[in-house]
């Protein structure tokens, strides 16, 4: 009898720990967008549209007649490269080759 009671207690304890662990992964995994390995995936900072590229509060417009204002430079880039530059990370090699002509500040153009 004692062995059967001990096995039942162990099984119930294991199930409780399993349920609590899965609930924690679901709750904290969704809030930080992490995988089960714990690696954090950053949310997309930049969004592309027909008018240009928006990164947070910054907007990089598509120029009219391929000319930008005096303090802006015309560059061909995409959201992937802009996110990397704005986050001060190394220029990624896995970005798509497609690019859009947009006007960016002169100091940012040097980094692209």
Secondary structure as GFF3:
##gff-version 3
##sequence-region A 1 112
A	DSSP	alpha_helix	2	32	.	.	.	ID=ss1
A	DSSP	beta_strand	46	48	.	.	.	ID=ss2
A	DSSP	beta_strand	52	55	.	.	.	ID=ss3
A	DSSP	beta_strand	58	61	.	.	.	ID=ss4
A	DSSP	beta_strand	72	77	.	.	.	ID=ss5
A	DSSP	alpha_helix	79	86	.	.	.	ID=ss6
A	DSSP	beta_strand	100	105	.	.	.	ID=ss7
A	DSSP	alpha_helix	106	111	.	.	.	ID=ss8
###
